[in-house]
Amino acid sequence: MSDTTHDSSIPQPPPAQHAPYAPTTASLGGLPNILTDIPITTIFLFLFLLGAITHMTIFQLNKRRGHKFLLSGMLFGFCMARQATCALRIAWACHPTHVPLAIAANIFVSAGVVLLFIINLIFAQRILRAAHPRSAWHPAFALLFTALYGLVVVSLLLLIAVTVLSFYTLNRNTRRVARDIQLYGATYFTLVAFLPIPMVVVGLLIPRATRPERFGAGRFRSKIVILLVAAVLLTLGAAFRTGTSYRAPRPRNNPAWYHSKACFYTFNLLVEILVVLLYAVLRVDLRFHVPNGASKAGDYAAGHGQEVHEKEEETGNGAAAAAAVDVSARIRSEEEVFDDDAGARRPEEEEEVLEEKNRRRIADQVTEGHTVSGA
């Protein structure tokens, strides 16, 4: 949000102008125009519409078969927020002198991505709890994540308030304070975007007392790679926005290269839609699913052992359930072919794994039988 902040070194609007005052400094993406911004923004509007439809469809199909994954709802909410962002930018391009539209557009650009940051933190927490169930389920660890989420909400509200305030005052000291707060917010959100990377890497480097608890579908390593790729993309966008915000403000009629429209769309909407599509195509709703009510070490593994039984019960619920089981089975095949730590198991662990694989094969055969008979 610091893109629209005014600085005392930049000429201020004349006192005769009424509030809200138009910004006098260059911002990321600059002033949108009809010829360039509307076609590009319309494409992103369509892409986020597809993302919203996809994640809501996944959410509803999972809900019908009792598969609770609220993060699909959060991804749907993020896509809807980004559609509002695109719509506001199109409206701003059509009415470039309408300052309230500029305020709303800039707030939505900066605020929406916070949902993706939170989702990645939740994924990181689940990976750590599976890798180190004894320590990662400690109340102090849960309190740390709660504090991170709470500070995200407080910082977001504070940033929205000071951003709006900066458009309604000519006081240089007030604008300086607003800029300092905006820089703090941008820095903190960059930290939140980056945190999943060191959390997971350090968690992998620390020796484990036991094998990772199984949760969701697919390989444990696949979950790590998916999260790291998404976190790197989001950190890239957040770091670019923050780094440019720390540069000295420039006059609106003399922007720097990093204020270009190419940078705006690349480090904002492009990296975000890539993450949205990544999570839809690779079915994070199956890979990162954990049992309802999981609250202590061992709950992930216990819930994973019940999944096969639940799949058997789902086979009579129609084509949607059968399709969901088929997708889950394909993802599970990764784990069966490229199983994690396969060479480090004790004999009794090998027996448990073989028994679980046999149960899965039986469940898949039952699923196929019900699907054929239903057809």
C-alpha positions, 0 to 999 in steps of 0.5 A: 500500500506504500505505493500511493504514499506521499513524501515531504520531498514531493510537491504537495497538492495545492491547498485549494484542492478538496479531499481526497487529494490525488497522489503526487508520487509515482506508484507501481503500475502507474495511472491505468489507461484504457488502451493498455490496462483494460485488456490485460486486466480483463484477461486476469479477471477471467483467469481469477473467475476460472480459479474461483469456479474451480476451487468452489467446485472442489469445495462443494464436491468435497463437502458432499462426500464429507471431506472437510477442507475449508482452505478451498473456500479461502482460495475461492474468497481470494479469487473473488477479491482479485476479481474485485481488484481487476474490476476496480482497476478497469473502473479507475482506467475509465475514470482516471481522476476519480480519487476514491476509485484509486484508493479502493484499487490500491487497497485491494491490490495490497490486501488480497494476497494476505489470504495466500500467505495465511494458507501457506503458513497453514500448510507449513504448520501441517508439514511440521506437525507431520515431521515432528509430531511431538514438538510441533504439537506443543502449545507454544508452537501453536501460540506462535502461529496464532500470534502470526495470524493475529498480527496479520489481521491487525497490520492489515487493518492498520495499513488500510486506515493509514492508506485512506488517511494519507489521501485525506490530509495535507499534513506532512508529518501525518503523511510521514507517519503513514509512510513509516507504517506502510513500510512496516506493513510491507516488510511484515507481509514479506516476512510472512510470505517467506516464513514457510520456506525456512520453517520447512527447510529447518524442519527437514534438517532437524533429525526426526525421532520417528518417520513422518506421520502420514496425512492427506494423499500423495508423497510427503516430499511432493507436499514440501515441493508444492509449498516451497514453489508457491512460497517462492513465487509469493515471496518474489512478489512481496519482496519486489513490492517492499523493495521498491517501496523503500526507494525514495518517492519519485514524482508522478510524471517521472516514474522509475523502471520498477513502476512500469505496468509490466512489473505491476502485473508480473509481481502482483497478479501473475505470480498469484494466479500461478499459485491459484492454478498450482493449488487447483491442478495439484489438488492441495485439497487432497494432499494437505487434508488432515482429520477433523478435530486433529489436536495432538501427536498421532491424530494425523496418522490415525485419521490417515488410517481411516481414509480407506474405510471412508472411501468405501462408504463414498462409493455409493454416493454417485458419479461425483464421489467416484470421480473424487475417489479416482483422483485420490487414488491417482495421487496415492499412487505416487506414495506407493511407487515413490514412498518416502523413507522406504529403505529406512523402515523396520520389519514391523513398519514394512508389514504395516505399510503392506497391510495398508496398501492391500486395504487400498487395493481392496477399496479401489476394487470395491470402488470400481465394482460399485461404479460399474454396477451403478452405470 
